[in-house]
Amino acid sequence: MKTISLNLRIWRQKGPGATGEFRNYETGPLSTDMSFLEMLDVLNEHLTLEGEEPVAFDHDCREGICGMCGAVVNGRPHGPQSRTTLCQLHLRQFHNGDTIVIEPFRAEAFKPLRDLMVDRSAFDGIIQNGGYVSVNTGGAPDANALPIPQRAAEQALDASECIGCGACVAACPNASAMLFVGAKVSHLALLPQGQPERNRRVINMVRKMDELGFGNCRNERECERVCPKGVTIRNIARLNREFLRAAFLSEEE
């Protein structure tokens, strides 16, 4: 079994209003097959035995599905490996003796809670302001009752892969949430089920995004680069088109 020892420089902050700082920790030999979060688990076990406060960090499924985990590793959200969540990042991506700087996602809309944890409920607020569809109740419709072109179905499925982890916001120089909002708008705008609230949805979601303090897109493409699910900025272009369309139609009414 190949092992590795690392020097960790981790952001520690006791609470939202507390002053934070980086602290240094040394790991003992760790298996390179361990995930990044498992490494933090081992570190926390040692800190607890020594009477120190463990490092607080977000996690849930640890399978790259839920979008709960997230931290900036050496300047990149979710670490150096492309299309990988933090829980799926393994220590084999690093070298023995490396110094790893770990800090939370930083954005005006993501308020710090403790250590590596931030409040990402702003995403929930955006979803609540438009992420729903209208359907007729009753018996389940036949699967082929609503024919959907293959290209539209594939694009909608690609957009639906967004797990709302917030890496796009953390990577963007303006802390923009447009990749996230673009993915959610695209997912529903491309499908028949999303048509009834199509115009209202995009306007409400964009307004809420601005209200929460997210910045505007400058086409830097950092969001696309760090997205663990490979969501592309084509969804931002679609978001802009959908918003202009909805604004124009609302003026006509």
N, C-alpha and C positions, 0 to 999 in steps of 0.2 A: 504494500500500500504506500503510495507516494504521499509525503507530508509536506506541509508548508508552514512557515511562521511569518506573521505579518505585524506591522506597526500600524495601529489604528489611531486616527485623529478624529474624534467624534464630537459633534456639537452637543453640548449639555445645556439645558435650560429648564429650570424648575417649574415654570408656569408662564402663562401668557404675558404677564407684566414684568417678569423677572429678566435680569440681564444675563445673556447667555455667553458661553465661551467654549473654545475647543479644549478638549482634554485628551491626553495621550495614553494609550493602552497598548500593551504587548500581548500577543496571543502566544500560547505554547504551540507545539506542533499540532497541526490540524490536517485532516485528510483532505486532499484536493477534490474528493468526491462530495464534500459537504457543500450545501447551498449557502448563500450569503446570510440568509436569515438564521440558518442553523449555527453559523459562526457567532452571530449575535446572541443566540440562545446560550452557547457555551460561555461567552464572555459574561453574560448576566448571571450564570451560575457561579462563576468565580467571584464576581462583584458581591453577590448576595452572601457567599461564605465569608467574605472579608468585611461584611457589615456596611457595604456601600450600596447606594441606590442603583438598581439596574437601569439600563438604557431603555427608555420607552420608544417603541416603534410600532407602526401599523402593520397588521397582517391578518389574514383570515384563512382562505382556502389553500394557499401555498401551491397552487397549481396553475397560476397565470390566468385565472378566470375572473376573479371577483374585483380586481382593481384596487384593493385595499392597501397593498404594500406600496412603498415609494420613498425613495431618498435620493439625494444627489451624491454620486460616488465619483470622486476625482473630477468634479465639474460636469458630470453628465447624469441626468436622471436615469435611474435604473442601472447605471453602470456601463461598462465598455462594450458589452455584447449587443449587437443589433437585434431588434424584434424579440427582446427578452425582458420579462418583468424581474423585479429585484428578487423575488422568491425563487425564480428559476435560474438566477445567476449563480454559477459555481466557482469555487475557489481556484479551479484549474485555469481560470482566465487571468490569474495573477502570478507573480513570481515570488520565490522565497525572498524574504527581507523587504518586500515592497511596503511603502507607506501609503495607506489608503485614507483619504479624507472623506468623511461621511457627514453630510449636513441635510437638513430638511428642505423640502420644496419651499421656495421663497417667492411670494407674490402678495400684492396688496389684498387680494380676495381670499387668500389662504392664510388665515390667522394662526400663529403658532400656539400650540397647546402645551407640549412638553417634549424636550429633547428632539427626536426626529418626527414627532407627530404634529400634523397641522390639521386645521378644520377645513375640510373640503366640501362642506355642506352647501357651499355656493353653487356647486353643480346640481345639487338636488333642487335648489331654488329655480334654476333655469329650466330643469325638466318639468317642475310643477307648473311653470308658466307656459307650457305648450306641448309637452310630451305625452299626448294622448290621442286617441282616435275615436270616431263615432261609428258604431256598428248597430245593426238591427238585432234586437234580441229575438230569441226563439230557437228553433232547431238549428243544429250545426249545418252550415251550408256545404254543399258538395265541394270537394277539393278543386275541381275544375270549373267551378261556377264563375270564377273571376280570372280569366286568362291574363297572364302577365308576360310580356316579352322577355326572352331569356336575358338580353343585355340589361334590361331594367332590374330584373331579379338579381342578377349577379352584382350589379352596382349597389343595390340596396343591401344585400348580404355583406358586401365588403364594408359598407358604412356601419352596419350593425355590429361589426366586430369591436368597435370602440367600447372599452370597459370603464371609461371615466376615471382613470387613475390620476390624471392631472399632470403627467409628464410633459405634455405639450405646453402647458402654462408655465411650468418651471423652466423649460428650455427657452421660451420666447423672450427676447429682450424687452418686449412691452407687456409681458405676462398676459398675452392674449388667449382667450378661450375659443377662438373662432374655429379651430380644428375640431374641438369637442362639439360645439354647437352645429357646425357644418355637417358632422357625421350624423347627429341626431335628426337634423332637418332633412338631410338627404335620404336617410333610411325611410322616413314616412312619406316624403314628397314623391318618391319614385314608385310608390305602391298605391293601388286603388283605395285601400283602406284608409290612407292618410289624406285623401282629397277633401273631405268635408271641412276640416279645420286648417287646410293648407296655408291660406293667407294669414289667418289670425295667429296661427302657431308661430310662424317665422317672425312676425312683428313682435309678438309678446316675448319670445325667447331672446331676441336681440336687445330689446329694451331692458329686460332683466339683466342680461349680461353687462350692459353698460352701467346699469344702476349699481351692480355689485362691485364695480371698480376694475374690471378686466380691461386690458388695453386693446388697441387695434392691431390688425395684422399688417406687417410691413414686407411680407413675402420673403422673409429670411430663410424659411424652410427648416429651421431647427426643430419645429414641432413634428414635422414629417420624419425627420431623421431619428428622433428618439422614441417615436410611438412604438410600443411593444407589439402592436397588432398590425402595423404597416398601413394605417389609415393615411391617405394621401391628401395633399392640399387641393386636389380637384374638388373635394367636398367644400372647401372654402369658396371656391369659384361658384359652385352651385348655390351656396348660402347667399352670396352676393346677388346672384340672379333672382333667387326666390324672394329676397327682401325687396329688390327694386320692383319686381313684378307685383308683389303684394301692396307695396306703397302706391304704385300707379293705379291699381284697381280700387284701392280704398279711396283715393282722391276722386275717381270717377263716380263712386257711389255717393 
